[in-house]
Amino acid sequence: MRRAIVLMMLGAFTFVGLNAQVETEEKSKREIRKEKREERRAASIAHQEEAFEAIQDKDFVLRTDMITTKWGRTIPVVNSVNFVRIDGDDIAVQFGDPINIGLNGAGGVTYQGKIQQYEIFERGKNKGVGVRINFNSPASINLITLYIEISGEYVKGQFNDGPNRLSMRGNFERASESTIMVNSNRRIGLVN
C-alpha cells in the first residue's frame, strides 16, 4: 500500500513538472512568434518609407507580378516585361507577354509619355501613401490616370485608360538602379 501511495505521489509530481515544462515551451513559442511578427512589421514600415522616398524623388519602378482585369480575373505575369517606370517627368507603363510579339516587341503595349500631374497624398496613419499621375501617350487618345498605393510589403497600381482598367501588384525598386528595358511601340516597322 505504501508502495502504491509513493508511486501515485511520484506520478503526480512528474505530471505537474511536465505540465509546467510544456507551458514554458508554449510561452517561448508565443514570444518567438511575437518577435517575428514585430520584425515583419518593422521591415514593412522600412520598405514603405523607402518606396515613399523613391516616389518623392520620381525615381520609381513598380515591377508587376499580378494583374487583375476590370472583370476581376487575376493573371500572374513576368515582372521584367510588366512594369511602371517613373524617371523624372518621363513615365512608361508596359504590359506584355515575353512569348508573343505584340506592338512593342515584348508581347503587348507600352504607354510612354510626359507626366502632366503628379500628386502625392497620405492615406492616414499606418495606411500608406498614394500617388495620382496623369499623362498623355501616343498609344492612347485619352488622358491616362495611374494611381499607385504603397502600403506594407507590396505596391499596388490602378491603370485607367478610358474604358481600359487594370490593377497591378508587385514590388518596387528605384529606376536609377533598375535593369528593366522599356520597349517602344512599333507600327509597320516604324518606331513611334
N, C-alpha and C positions, 0 to 999 in steps of 0.2 A: 504494500500500500504506500509505504514511504517512497518507494521507487516510482510509483505512478504519479505521486504528487510532485516529486522532484522533476520528473520528465515533463509534466504539464507546465510547471513554472519555467523550466528551461525553454520549452517551446514558445511560451508567451513572450519571454524576453527576446527570443530570436525574432519572433514575428514583429514586435514593436521596433526592434533595431533595424530590420529590413525595411519596414514601412517608413521609418524616418529617413533612411538612405534613399529610397525612391523619391520622397518629397524633395530632398535636397537636389537630386538629379533633375527633377522636373523644374525646379526653380532655376537651375543653371541653364536648362534648355530655354526657358522663357526669357531669361536675361540675354542669352545669345541671340534669340530671335529679335528681341527689342533692340539690341545693339546693331544687328544687321539692318533692321528697318530704319534706324536713325542714320546709318551710313548711306543707305539708298536715298533717303530724303535729303541729306546734305549734298550728295553727288547730283541729285536732280536740281537742287537750287543753284549749285555752281554751274551746271550745264545751262540752265535758264539765263543766268546772268551773263555768261559768255555769249550766248546767242543774242541777247539784248544788245550787247556791245557791238556785235557784228552788224546787227540791223541799224543801229545808230550810225555806224561808220559807212553804211551802204556797201558792205563787203561781205556778202552773204550768199550761200548756196543751200537750197533745200534739195537734198537727194531723195527722191521719192521711191519708197518701197511698195506702197499700196495706193491704188487709185480706186475711188468709188464714183460710179457714174451717177447721173441725175436720177436714174431709176433704182439706185440702191445696190447695184451689182459691184462687188469688191473684186479687184483684179490685182494679183501680185505682179510687180513689174521690175525691170532691171534699173537700178538707180544710176548707172552711168549713162543711160540714154534718156531717162525721165527726170527732169530737174527744173528748178527755178534758179536763175543766176542773176544777182543784183551786183553790179560793179560800177559804183559811182552813179551817174544818171542813166546808164545803159541797163537794160533788162532783157533777159532771154528766158522764155518758158518753152521747154521742149518736151514733146511726147513722142514715143516711138517704141518699136519692137526691133531688136537687133537682127532678127531673122529676115524681115521684109525690107523692101527698099523705101517706099513712101516718098513724099515730096521733098524731104530733107536728106534723103540718102541714109537715114537711120530708122526707117520704118515708120515714119509719122510726119509730124509737122512741127515747125519752130516758129514761135511768135517772138520776134525781136523788135525792140523799139526804144524810145527815149521816155523816161519817166516824166509824167506831167504833174502828178500829185503824189506826195509821199507823206502819209500821216501816221505817226506812232501814237498809240494810246495804251494806257494801262487798264486792265480789266478788273482791278481791285486787288486787295491784299491776298497773296498766295494763289491768285488765279491766272497769273501770267501776263503777257504783253501781246498786243496785236498791232498789225501794220496794215494800212489800206493803201494800195498802189493803183493808180490809173495810168494807162499808157496806150499809145496807138502802135499798130504794127501793120506792115504791108500785107500780112497774112489774113487780115480781118478788116471789114468795113466798120466795125463797131469800136467804141471806146471799151477797152478791156479793163476789167477790175480784178484785182488779185488781193485776197485777204490772207495774211499769214498770222497764225497764232502760235506763240511759244509758251508752252506750259509743261513743265516737268521734263520727261525724257525725250518725248517726240515733238516734232514741229509739224503743224498741220497747215495746209493751204487750201483755199477755195478759189478756183479759177472761173471767172464769168466772162464769156464772150457772146453777148446777146443771149440766144436761147441755149447755147452750149455751156454746160456747167460740169465741172469735175472737182472732186475733193481729193487732196493728196495728203499722204502721211509719210514721214521719213525722218532722217537725221539731217543736221546742218553741219556745215563747215565754212570756213572763210573762203571767199572767192580768190583771194590772193594766194592761198595755199592749196587750192583745188586743182585736180588733174583732169577735170571733165572738159570735153570739147563741144562747143556749140556748132551745130551743123546748120548751114543756110538752106532755105527752101530753094528748089530748082524748078524752073518751068521751061520746057522744050530745050533743055541743055544750057539755059542761061541762068545765072545767079541773080536773085532779087537784089 
